Amino acid sequence: MPLGLILVGAVCVLVVARCAARQKHAVPALLGSALCGIAALAVVGLLAPYTGVTLPLNRLTAFAAAVLGLPGVVGILLLQLML
């Protein structure tokens, strides 16, 4: 795995951890965000035959869904649309 991708992932984790630390209940906020992201990734996968929009399940999409949550999944969908 390239060093640049690892550094971007580490920065994302630090930003999410800092934002969660500002919440009154940090752990439930992190778990809720991860659950929403994973659910969104699952919904996109389940609706793929009907919509034609697919996201491959790999390390990047799983990381974005679990760490960044719903904005991560939407970001990957937008990147796929632009590229």
Protein Blocks (a to p, Z undefined) as FASTA:
>chain_A
ZZklmmmmmmmmmmmmmmmmmpmblmlmmmmmmmmmmmmmmmmmmmmmmnopacdddfkl
mmmmmmnommlmmmmmmmmmmZZ
